Amino acid sequence: MTGSPWLWPAGWALLLMAGIWGMPMLEPSFRWLEPEARQVIYSRADFISLLTRHVFVVGIAAIVTISVGVLAGIAVTRQWGQDFLPLVGQVASLGQTFPPVAVLALAVPILGFGTIPIIVALTLYGLLPIVRNTLAGLQDVDASLKQAAIAMGMTSWQVLTRVELPLAAPVILAGIRTSVTINIATAALGATVGASNLGDPIIAGIVNSNVAYVVQGAILIALLALAVDSLFEAIQQRLRMRLSAS
């Protein structure tokens, strides 16, 4: 990237909003895709509402996943928690061995239809990158730096918060970036269990054999993923610059 790292996130966000507000103006193009369809612009819900619900579901899942993943990574890198390291790694890996569709199928009979099953699925599916990167980031911190901090009189908590986490932050953030970006696309499955979001046009397009609907949902999800991914990239750049300057 050249220039300000914030230009890319802003640019993708503007394209996303242009797509949401300007979708009706693209009707001639979608009519070319589906010349026989009675309607080519998805209208069962406005796109801004679908976007809001999509971001809400991904955001809640991200908060839960980041909290659980980072805390688990910290716990098993402490002396008192090292025995649980294999267990945490296996549990995190298990979340990605189950396809999100299977998690939804198992969750719906227990939790019912709506947003909760898709949040559970996204949490399980997004846990592995965060746990792995938290472990990698903390384990890569130079032991001599931690020993020097202890020699200066820092407590274990201070060493963690002032030395280990700041140095591991870029690696941890990379795992969060991967998790959230993947879940933006995966969240579209929520439309199959009553969690209305940007997956609605895609599911409606599949059910009604309407390619125009599918393309509309896919474009908006892709733009959202690009905006969020480039935002994380900008934050990572800022972190790297801060670490190199210190």
C-alpha positions in Angstrom: 0.0 0.0 0.0 1.1 3.5 -0.7 0.0 6.7 1.0 -2.2 6.7 4.0 -3.2 3.1 5.1 -6.7 4.4 6.0 -7.5 5.2 2.3 -8.2 1.6 1.4 -10.7 1.0 4.2 -12.4 4.3 3.4 -12.5 3.5 -0.3 -14.0 0.0 0.2 -16.6 1.4 2.7 -17.6 4.0 0.2 -18.1 1.4 -2.5 -20.1 -0.7 -0.1 -22.4 2.2 0.7 -22.7 3.1 -3.0 -23.7 -0.5 -3.7 -26.3 -0.5 -1.0 -27.9 2.8 -1.9 -27.4 2.5 -5.7 -28.5 -1.1 -6.2 -31.8 -0.1 -7.8 -29.9 1.9 -10.4 -28.2 -1.3 -11.6 -31.5 -2.9 -12.5 -30.7 -2.9 -16.3 -27.5 -4.9 -15.7 -29.3 -7.4 -13.5 -32.1 -7.6 -16.0 -29.5 -8.7 -18.5 -28.6 -11.5 -16.1 -32.2 -12.6 -15.6 -34.2 -11.4 -18.6 -37.1 -13.7 -17.7 -37.4 -12.8 -14.0 -40.3 -10.8 -12.9 -38.1 -8.9 -10.3 -34.3 -8.6 -10.4 -33.6 -6.3 -7.4 -34.0 -8.0 -4.0 -36.7 -6.1 -2.1 -37.9 -8.3 0.7 -35.8 -6.2 3.1 -33.8 -3.0 2.5 -30.0 -3.6 2.1 -29.0 -1.2 4.8 -31.0 -3.3 7.4 -29.5 -6.5 6.1 -26.0 -5.0 6.4 -26.7 -3.8 9.9 -27.8 -7.3 11.0 -24.9 -8.9 9.2 -22.4 -6.6 11.0 -24.2 -7.2 14.3 -24.0 -11.0 14.1 -20.3 -11.0 13.0 -19.5 -8.4 15.7 -21.0 -10.3 18.5 -19.3 -13.5 17.4 -16.0 -11.7 17.1 -16.3 -10.3 20.6 -16.9 -13.7 22.0 -14.3 -15.4 19.9 -11.6 -12.8 20.6 -12.3 -12.9 24.4 -12.3 -16.7 24.6 -9.4 -17.2 22.1 -7.0 -14.6 23.5 -7.7 -15.5 27.2 -7.2 -19.2 26.4 -4.0 -18.5 24.6 -2.7 -16.4 27.6 -3.8 -19.1 30.1 -1.9 -22.0 28.5 1.3 -19.9 28.0 1.4 -19.3 31.8 3.3 -21.9 33.9 0.2 -22.9 35.8 -1.7 -23.6 32.5 0.8 -25.3 30.3 -0.7 -28.7 30.9 -3.9 -27.6 29.2 -2.1 -26.5 26.0 -2.8 -29.7 24.0 -6.5 -29.6 25.1 -7.0 -25.9 24.1 -5.4 -26.6 20.7 -7.6 -29.6 20.1 -10.8 -27.8 21.1 -10.0 -24.9 18.9 -9.2 -27.2 15.9 -12.5 -29.1 16.5 -14.4 -25.9 15.8 -13.1 -25.9 12.2 -13.5 -29.6 11.6 -17.3 -29.1 11.9 -18.7 -27.3 8.9 -20.8 -24.3 10.0 -23.8 -25.9 8.3 -23.5 -28.9 10.6 -23.1 -26.7 13.6 -26.3 -24.9 12.6 -28.2 -28.2 12.1 -27.2 -29.3 15.6 -27.8 -25.9 17.3 -31.2 -25.1 15.8 -33.1 -27.9 17.7 -31.6 -26.7 20.9 -31.5 -22.9 20.5 -34.2 -22.4 17.9 -34.2 -20.3 14.8 -32.7 -16.8 14.7 -29.3 -15.2 15.4 -28.1 -17.3 18.3 -27.3 -20.5 16.3 -25.3 -18.5 13.7 -23.4 -16.7 16.5 -22.5 -20.1 18.0 -21.4 -21.4 14.6 -19.3 -18.3 13.9 -17.7 -18.5 17.3 -16.6 -22.1 16.9 -15.5 -21.6 13.3 -13.5 -18.4 14.1 -11.7 -19.7 17.2 -8.8 -21.5 15.7 -6.9 -18.6 14.0 -7.1 -16.5 17.1 -5.9 -19.2 19.5 -3.1 -20.2 17.2 -1.9 -16.7 16.6 -2.1 -15.8 20.3 0.0 -18.8 21.2 2.5 -18.0 18.4 2.7 -14.3 19.3 3.2 -14.9 23.0 5.7 -17.9 22.6 7.8 -15.8 20.2 8.4 -13.0 22.7 12.1 -13.1 23.6 12.6 -14.7 27.0 15.4 -12.3 27.8 13.0 -9.4 27.5 10.7 -11.0 30.0 13.6 -11.7 32.4 14.8 -8.1 32.1 11.3 -6.9 32.9 11.2 -9.2 36.0 14.6 -7.9 37.0 13.3 -4.4 36.9 10.7 -5.3 39.5 7.6 -5.9 37.3 5.0 -8.4 38.4 3.8 -11.2 36.2 0.7 -9.2 35.3 2.9 -6.2 34.3 5.2 -8.4 32.2 2.1 -9.7 30.4 0.4 -6.4 29.8 3.5 -4.2 29.2 5.9 -6.5 27.4 4.3 -9.7 26.1 0.9 -8.5 24.7 2.3 -5.4 23.1 5.0 -7.4 21.3 2.6 -10.2 20.4 -0.2 -7.8 19.3 0.6 -7.8 15.5 0.5 -11.6 15.4 -2.6 -11.8 17.5 -4.3 -9.1 15.3 -3.4 -11.2 12.2 -5.4 -14.1 13.7 -8.3 -11.8 14.5 -8.2 -10.4 11.0 -8.4 -13.9 9.5 -11.2 -15.0 11.8 -13.4 -12.0 11.3 -12.9 -11.8 7.5 -13.8 -15.5 7.1 -16.8 -15.1 9.3 -18.2 -12.2 7.3 -18.7 -14.7 4.4 -19.7 -17.6 6.6 -22.4 -15.4 8.3 -24.5 -15.6 5.1 -25.5 -19.1 6.2 -27.5 -17.4 9.0 -30.2 -16.7 6.4 -31.0 -20.4 6.3 -32.0 -20.4 10.0 -33.9 -17.1 10.2 -31.0 -14.8 11.0 -31.7 -12.2 8.3 -28.6 -10.6 6.9 -26.8 -10.1 3.6 -27.1 -13.8 3.0 -30.9 -13.3 2.4 -30.5 -12.4 -1.3 -28.2 -15.3 -1.9 -30.5 -17.9 -0.3 -33.5 -16.3 -2.1 -31.7 -16.4 -5.4 -30.8 -20.1 -5.0 -34.4 -21.0 -4.0 -35.9 -19.0 -6.9 -33.2 -19.7 -9.4 -32.5 -16.0 -9.7 -28.8 -15.3 -10.4 -29.4 -11.5 -10.0 -30.3 -11.9 -6.3 -27.2 -14.1 -5.7 -24.9 -11.6 -7.3 -26.3 -8.7 -5.3 -25.7 -10.5 -2.0 -22.3 -11.8 -3.0 -21.1 -8.3 -4.1 -22.2 -6.6 -0.9 -20.6 -9.3 1.3 -17.4 -9.2 -0.7 -17.2 -5.4 -0.3 -17.9 -5.6 3.4 -15.1 -8.2 3.8 -12.7 -6.1 1.8 -13.5 -3.0 3.9 -13.0 -4.9 7.2 -9.8 -6.7 6.0 -8.2 -3.5 4.8 -9.1 -1.8 8.1 -7.2 -4.6 9.9 -4.3 -4.1 7.5 -4.2 -0.4 8.3 -4.2 -1.2 12.1 -1.5 -3.7 11.6 0.6 -1.2 9.7 0.2 1.3 12.6 1.2 -1.3 15.1 4.3 -2.3 13.1 5.4 1.3 12.8 4.9 1.8 16.6 6.9 -1.2 17.4 9.7 -0.3 15.1 9.9 3.2 16.5 10.1 1.9 20.1 
